């Protein structure tokens, strides 16, 4: 069985971590969003780590749900 290339960049084998985080296309999306929000952080190594990283952006417990919704919205859009 041949490995499936990423549907966005066509360069690497498509897996969850590549498609949602490390593809050259999605890395630009995450970077632009973090810059827009005023954060300068490295892209996480895995989808779970990305979720935890994103959730930790909330400085108040009342903001937590909002950051979770934003993370899921970005992932679903990708």
C-alpha angles and dihedrals in degrees: 000000000000119000114250115242120227111277091218105045102014090214111094135038108275115243130146096267094047096044098045101033119007106039110111089240097050093041087061091050093051092044093051091049094049090047090049089052091049097250129128108198138142120255109259122248098237138022091250091050089048091053092050091045091051094045090053090062088081110100092188129042088236089063095051097088091049093055091047091052091049091051093050091045092054093046092048091048092052 
